[in-house]
Amino acid sequence: MIKSLLLFFSSHISKLFISLVIISLSNFSFAAGEKISYPQLNWSFSGILGTFDRASQQRGLQVYKEVCSGCHGMRLLAYRNLKSIGYNDDEIKAFAADNNVNTINDDGEVVERPARPSDKFVSPYPNDKAARAANGGAYPPDLSLIIKARPDGANYLHALLTGYVDAPKDQKVPDGMYYNKYYSGNLIGMPQPLYEDGVEYADGTKATPDQMAKDVTAFLAWASEPEMEDRKRLGVSVMLFLFLLTALSYFAMKQIWAPIKEK
Ligand code: HEC
């Protein structure tokens, strides 16, 4: 009786443990209340073992820099963070130095200096009001966490960037607004940002809007969760460890109870 109870508990508790680990590893997206459905793509970074595609991320950084950064900041990201997507110190230094930041000189005056690797990404506008004023009243949100901030963020962003189509005849599109089939309400204050060959990729990849949308999404997904690969690696080790521990406990239990079974 005691033995069967113990067996019951040991097998079920370990199952519970493993399910908890799996649940905590998987990326939940609460899509409640969503009416618009968009294409579900196969991202290299989704799933328990998913990792980022470095080449795609680097192309995505280029798209961000050459297209999005005119309107959107990424103020949580520092230039030196780009090391994790495969850039070396000199490249990062040069990349940062393309931007200027304000600083105060010895005479107490505000002057500009080139950004350093330790600086955060320089935002295109000095403040939120300036950002609105330049965009017809619409606020271009900071993109540092955008993939996490939207349900099913990666698929949503890719859809949004490729979702500019002609408005249906009965739909009025006011000045300064654009029709997007994936944006909630369909009218967005962001003009279509991606056009065929909008950037020229150094690795020869053809810059279609779809490709650029995928690349910039891969880059922004990393920016939203730079520790994702480490988290998944740790998760897998924890699962392996728990599996071994479960097996070990099972055999230990068999050994301990063996003399009683014999009687
Ligand atoms: C000309 C300026 C401009 C450019 C360039 C631009 N955006 Fe936007 N973006 C905006 C504005 C303005 C809004 C706010 C729209 C609104 O609230 O209606 C916006 C909104 C967004 C949103 C939020 C949508 C939502 O669900 O609320 C995302 C995501 C976004 N942009 C991503 C991008 C990406 C990625 C790029 C580069 C490929 C880009 N944008 C290029 C101006 C721009």
Residues whose N, C-alpha, C, O or C-beta is under 5 A from the ligand:
A	BS01	HEC	V67 C68 G70 C71 N135 A138 Y139 P140 P141 I146 L187 I188 G189 M190 P193 V216
